[in-house]
Amino acid sequence: MRNTFLVGGLLTTLFYLSGRLCAQSISADILQKPWKAQWITGPGKPINRFTATSDLSLKDYGVVKFRKTIDLSAKPASFLVHVSGDNRYKLFVNEKQVAQGPTRGDLYFWNYETIDLAPYLQAGSNLVAAVVWNDGRQKPEAQISFLTGFILQGNTPAEEILNTNESWKTAKDESYQPLPVRVPGYYVAGPSELVDMRKHLKGWEQRAFNDSNWVNARMIGAGTTKATAVNSTGWMLVPSPLPPMEMTRLRLSSTRKAEGVEVPTGFPATPTKVTIPANTKATILLDQGTLTNAYPTLLFSGGQEATLSMGYAEALYTPRSASTGSARPAPLGKGNRNEVDGKSFIGKADSLLSDGTANQAYTPLWWRTYRYIRLVVNTKAEPLVIDDLYGTFTGYPFVAKAKFQSQNPELSKMLDIGWRTARLCAFETYMDCPYYEQLQYIGDARIQALVSLYYAGDDRLARYGLTLMDHSRIPEGITLSRYPTDLHQQIPTFSLWWVAMLHDYYRYRPDSQFIKDKLPGARQVLSFFERYQQADGSLKNVPYWVFTDWSQGKGWNFGMAPIGQHGESAVLDMQLLWTYQLAADLEKQLGIAELSSLYLRRAEQLKQTIQRKYWNSAKNLYADTEAKDTYSQHANSLAILSGVASAQQAPALAKQMLADTSLAPASIYFKFYLHQALTKAGLGDDYLNWLEKWRENMTLGLSTWAETSDVNTSRSDCHAWGSSPNIEFFRTILGIDSDAPGFAKVKITPHLGSINDISGEIPHPNGIVAVNYKQQQDKLQAQINLPAKTTGNFIWKGKTYALKPGLNKLTL
C-alpha cells in the first residue's frame, strides 16, 4: 500500500511503514561490540564525544539535514541498517521516506531501529538522506535528550558503506524557528513551527539536489551499545522493541466556516484548489469530523510574502461565563464539540511565509492532534492558491480484533469512541493525552494496557511501558509517575498501580519470566511504603503528590484524597493492602515464598486496622479518615476490591455507595475501579446503568473521551483512562476473564441484565474466545467457543459449568 506523504517541504512517496519495516535479525557484533559508525551532527567547529556537551548549539533548537550517495553494482536482496537520532530523525532512500524514530526511551536505553533498505535501493547510484531535529528548551516533556545527533550502522561489512562519519554531507535548515504554544491548561508537548519558505532547503532528499555548498558532517564519537558502555556519557544503544508506527492518508471532511474567500464545494474532502485573492485576509475553519493524530500537509502556490497560519484544536471554546466571585476567572467552556457558531478558536498553530513559487509544500516535523484546523492566510500583492490540504494519520499500529454485536447501537458507538481514544493515546508509549502532554502516566497506562489486550491482543506496548516504568525508579524505590520524562514527578499511588499492572500482565499473558524480572522493582516500591507505615500498618504522611482521582468533594485537594489530622488516609491504606495481596500472589508463584507470606501478614494486619479506623456502622460506609467526617466512592470501592468488606457485607455497601449522593464521586477515570467493585459485590447486571458520564460525552459531540467528569471544561478531550468500557463490555457484560496465570484457563461470568441477544469475541494467547447469549423468559442459551488447549468454567446464577476447548453449548 502506498501513500503520498510530505516531510520537510517535499511531496514524496511513502510506503506504509507498519507493513514494510518488520523485525530483522541483528548481528551479534552490533549488539556486543562498539559500532564503527560515528554519531554525527551538523555544521560547526570540530568536536568529540567528551567535549560535545560544551557546544551549547548542540542542545539548542535546530533542524539538520544529511546526505550520502553510494554506488551499488547490483540491487541487493537484503541491506540491513540500524538507525537512531536525537531528538528525532526521518530517513529517506532514493526520495522515499523509509523510517522515523527513534522510539522514545532514555539515555541508558536509547533505541535504534533496524531497517531493510533493499526494497528502496537499485543498481548504480543511490541517495540516502536524513533530517534530524532538536526542539531545544521547548522540546516535549516526554523527550529525553543528550545532543543533536544522528547515527546509521550497517548490519554487516556489506552494509558498512553507509556508516555515518565525516563522509556524510550536512547543512542546517535555517528556515525553521520554534514558536511557543499558548493554550488553556498544562501543555508540554513541544513547540509549534515558523517556517520561512524563502530559506527552506527544498528538494534536499532528491538525487538531483545540488549539495555542493554542504559541508562534511561533524563526528561526535562512535556508537556505544548498552553492552559496551564504559561510562554514562551519551547514548547507550539498544534495539527498539516496537514495530514502526502506522502512517495512513486521511482527508478532512468539511469546511465549517470561511471568511474573506469563496471555498469551492468539496474542499477539503476532495483535492480542490482554493484561491486567496491579493491583499486579502482569509480564514477557513476545517473539520476532520473526529479527533485525530496526523501529519497535516499543506500544498500551496504563489502568494509572494503571504503569511499562513495553520492552527489545531480539539474543540472550539464558548465565551467565559459570568464572574465566579473569586480572583480566578471562570474556566473556558467548550459545550457541544460539533458546534462552531459563536465560539472562539484557541490552539497550537504553525506559521509559514510564502516565497511566491509554485508547488510549495509544508508538513510539520512532528504530528499534530486536531479535530479542527483553522487556516488563516494574509496575502499581499499576489494571490495565493491552496493546492491541497490533508493529513496522514499516525499511531501505534494496533489492529482491532475484538468483536461485539448487540441490538443496541449505542453500545457499538461507545466502543468505537473508546477505541479511537485508546488509539490516539498510543504512539511509542501510552500517552495520557496526545494534544497537551504525550506523557506515559502509570494510572492511565494500567487501563490502556488492558484495553490493548482485550481489544487488540497486542502486548508489545504494554511490555515496553512496564519496562520503562521499572527503569524510572528513584533511589527511594518508587517509580516516577510518568516515564520517559525530562521533568521528574512522583505519584506514590501510581507506583502501586505499577505493581497491579505487573499482576494484570501475569494473569493475561503467558510470559512469567518477563514479570519475574520485574519483581525486584516491585519489592523496592513496597519497601518505600514500609518506611511510612506505623506499628498498626497504617500509612502516615506519605510524601510527594499522592494523587487518587480528579474528584470534587470535601477534603479533596488537587486530586488527593482527604488526609486526616494524623497523616492517615483510608484510600491510601486500602490501595496498599490490595497491592500487598497482588504482590504476594506474584511472589508465591514466581519469586520468594517468604516474601509472599510476609506480604500476606502485613495485608491481614492492614485489613484489621482499616476496619477499626475507618468503618462507620451507622452510615454503613468506610470513611476517608479516622475522624469519619468525609466519605467517598473511592474508599468504599477499594474496601470491596481489597477484601476489607466481606462478601456478605459488599452488596449492601455497594448499594449504599450508589444511593448516598454526599460521597465524593469517582470521576470517569476512577469509575474503572468503582465498576469493578460494584460487579464484585454482585451488581454487575446493572452495568449499563452506570455509563451516564459516557453518554454525556456523546451527547456533547465528543469523538473521544474527555479527561475529567466536567465535560464542558475538561482541558483534554482525549484521555484513554476513560476507555474502560472497551474492557468491561467484554469482561463484565460478556463475562470473559482470565482464571489462571497467562490466561491458561478462562472464567466466563456474563452480566446481561435485560439484554436478550448479544455476542462477541476477544483475542486470546491461544486464539479467540467467542461467546453468544440469548435470553428468553427464564432460560439462557449460551454458546462458548474456546481456543485449542484452553479450558475454563461458565458461571451462571451461582452455578459453575466446565468448559472444554472448542464449541460449548449450554441451555440453562
Secondary structure as UniProt FT lines:
FT   STRAND          2..7
FT   TURN            8..9
FT   STRAND          10..15
FT   HELIX           17..20
FT   HELIX           28..32
FT   STRAND          38..41
FT   TURN            49..51
FT   HELIX           52..54
FT   HELIX           56..58
FT   STRAND          62..72
FT   STRAND          80..86
FT   STRAND          88..93
FT   TURN            94..95
FT   STRAND          96..101
FT   TURN            107..108
FT   STRAND          109..116
FT   HELIX           118..120
FT   STRAND          124..134
FT   HELIX           136..138
FT   TURN            141..142
FT   STRAND          149..154
FT   HELIX           157..162
FT   TURN            166..167
FT   STRAND          169..172
FT   TURN            174..175
FT   STRAND          176..179
FT   STRAND          192..196
FT   TURN            197..199
FT   TURN            202..205
FT   TURN            207..208
FT   TURN            212..213
FT   STRAND          215..216
FT   STRAND          218..222
FT   HELIX           226..228
FT   STRAND          237..239
FT   STRAND          246..250
FT   STRAND          254..259
FT   TURN            265..269
FT   STRAND          274..276
FT   TURN            278..279
FT   STRAND          281..302
FT   TURN            304..305
FT   STRAND          307..313
FT   STRAND          317..318
FT   TURN            337..338
FT   TURN            341..342
FT   STRAND          348..353
FT   STRAND          360..362
FT   STRAND          368..378
FT   STRAND          384..395
FT   STRAND          403..406
FT   HELIX           409..424
FT   TURN            434..437
FT   HELIX           442..455
FT   HELIX           460..471
FT   TURN            475..476
FT   HELIX           492..508
FT   HELIX           512..516
FT   TURN            517..518
FT   HELIX           519..530
FT   TURN            531..532
FT   TURN            535..536
FT   TURN            554..555
FT   TURN            558..559
FT   TURN            565..566
FT   HELIX           570..590
FT   HELIX           593..614
FT   STRAND          615..616
FT   TURN            617..620
FT   STRAND          621..623
FT   TURN            626..627
FT   STRAND          631..632
FT   HELIX           633..641
FT   TURN            642..643
FT   TURN            647..649
FT   HELIX           650..659
FT   TURN            661..662
FT   TURN            668..670
FT   HELIX           671..678
FT   HELIX           679..683
FT   HELIX           684..690
FT   HELIX           692..699
FT   TURN            700..701
FT   TURN            711..713
FT   HELIX           720..722
FT   HELIX           725..728
FT   HELIX           729..733
FT   STRAND          736..738
FT   HELIX           741..743
FT   STRAND          745..748
FT   TURN            753..754
FT   STRAND          757..764
FT   TURN            765..766
FT   STRAND          767..776
FT   TURN            777..778
FT   STRAND          779..786
FT   TURN            788..789
FT   STRAND          791..796
FT   TURN            797..798
FT   STRAND          799..803
FT   STRAND          806..811
//
